Amino acid sequence: MKLLVVLAAVTALSAGSAIPVVPGDNSHYVEGESRYIWMPDGEGIPHLVDLHEPAREDFIQARNGANNAYWLFTRQNRNNHQVLINGNINSVRNSNYNANRPLKVIVHGWNSNGNSAINPQVTSAFLDTQDCNVIVVDWRGVANGAYTSAVRGVPGVGQFLGNFLVWLINNAGGNWNNVHLVGFSLGAHIVGNAGRTAGRRPSRITGLDPAGPQWGGNSNALNRNDGQYVETIHTDGGLLGIFDRIADSDFYPNGGRNPQPDSPNTADLGASPIDPMDTEHTPSILEFDLSRMKCVKASGKDEVYVEILQVEGLKVVKPLDNLFNKVLSETITPDTWKNAIVSTPLLKNYRPINLLSQIYKLFARVEQAGFQTDYSTTDPLLTVKELMERCMLAAVTAISAGSAIPVIPGDNSHYVEGESRYIWMPDGEGIPHLVDLHEPAQEDIIQGRNGANNAYWLFTRQNRNNHQVLINGNINSVRNSNYNANRPLKVIVHGWNSNGNSAINPQVTSAFLDTQDCNVIVVDWRGVANGAYTSAVRGVPGVGQFLGNFLVWLINNAGGNWNNVHLVGFSLGAHIVGNAGRTAGRRPSRITGLDPAGPQWGGNSNALNRNDGQYVETIHTDGGLLGIFDRIADSDFYPNGGRNPQPGATLRMGNGIVNKRGSGIFALTTGRSFPF
């Protein structure tokens, strides 16, 4: 008799309408299904929310956006706000508002007010780094009602805010290109509505964890058309926050789900049962819907039926019993796996690793839901874990045949991390080169072209286009240059098959000098970088150590402040700056790895890691292919899922621009690291 595991799963999940009793525990919650969810207020205290509670129209009408309060903070009044009143020009003229300064607007979330923690934190972050106007919007009149009523009130609050900004700039002055709106949770949707009301003129809108419950498919939700540039930072996706891509750029720090590591200011309201490293947030062709899953245990017969709903709703793939029977009951060979795929309708066009990845996710969800999915074979009953091990072994066995040389330049669809021998890699100009990862490293090149050959090129605002060469141990080379110990120091390191003139260097150099009066040192390590990839990998630690020693010498002899030192490395250069930071005693205040190289770096002790500087961050844009996908830093950012291809030619992050060329991201933010 067949046991339908899905029946038990759906029964358990439908019990999500029962009232959860443990404050803050949302392990029961299923997006779009559950009635109750714990939500934190502005101080992180959890409150139980009934998502079926009717919105109170009288409440919404009486406490609409006309009650918004606008609190102005500047460097002249950091701790005491000045109230700006819509339509009252004297309230602005008598304040510290300055039309020549940038304007930042901060909007809190549900059950909060202008004094809630996020507002002073973000206000201080802005004022610490920029002389600007900061307006905190207090909309407690609506925010402190029932969640369902607050959701209904969001559009009105946003529209009143948008109209206030139009009035302010029209009457008191300002520049829409310097207007930045920031909203948290429900506040993210408010700033979206404000941007829409203002004719999409704000230059930048940032949504911090845009609220999720009741916002799926909601036309009033924040979206990419609400301003000149819209970005979102997802940190509690699929639970309290939206997980879908909704903006020009969607960032998923540490997978974009709760809990986030080392986040003392974030209430832990129960993590989603899905692996937080699963950042493939855009559903694939075989994404599984737990409510439609059927796992069958038959007496005396091996069969598993899995009903897989394709995202587009076009077809349903079933059954997979041929596939599972062969994988589980026969001697595993590449032909076994291929025959299993061929004999299963509609699966012929899927690469084995992609299919197995989806099957793995499916069974992982079953296990995490609390069910032991046993599978009857000639062996004793298999647990989910054992089933997964056999399935993954089948995939690896089949794919290991992928050592054939790929013939299409730049096409890495064959590549399996840790298995494939060949991969296409771009040089500094984006031209693909075929790399043999089994090629022995050339020790003579590594020894003869080590970090002693590093060249250090200095750029400043006094010499933006012509570098000055700094020589390690030669103090006159520094004294005769434009190096200024009182300025911040930025160091840029290119990747494989590149040099100091490769595109990333002038792009990032210009970005830094456009926004800050600083010293920029470009490290040219072409002597090692332009060898075979395997040799360059082996040479990375030495190049980094020489760079670290140079920085120690420079600061000790020519002056400087480690708290103003920022190292930036791309691909192999990311691992170089990691080694440099280690050599310098982890004193650099900030290290940024742009797509740290992946091939041959898994488990490599010389790879960039969170202990290499005071603060280490990575931006993953080609994870699992040319770049590392694992979390390795204090903060790991996964723009648009962290994988290649990345949409569009450019991506703005923080206070600067990230340019994409070839298969990687090259230029990055030049302001504070996170979140602005």
Beta strands, then each sheet from edge to edge (+ up, - down):
strand 1: 3-4
strand 2: 36-40
strand 3: 46-50
strand 4: 69-73
strand 5: 82-84
strand 6: 103-107
strand 7: 133-138
strand 8: 179-184
strand 9: 204-208
strand 10: 230-233
strand 11: 249-251
strand 12: 296-297
strand 13: 308-309
strand 14: 316-317
strand 15: 422-426
strand 16: 432-436
strand 17: 455-460
strand 18: 463-470
strand 19: 489-493
strand 20: 519-524
strand 21: 565-570
strand 22: 590-594
strand 23: 616-619
strand 24: 635-637
strand 25: 650-653
strand 26: 656-661
strand 27: 664-665
sheet 1: 1+ 12-
sheet 2: 2+ 3-
sheet 3: 5+ 4- 7+ 6+ 8+ 9+ 10+ 11+
sheet 4: 13+ 14-
sheet 5: 15+ 16-
sheet 6: 18+ 17- 20+ 19+ 21+ 22+ 23+ 24+
sheet 7: 25+ 26- 27+
end
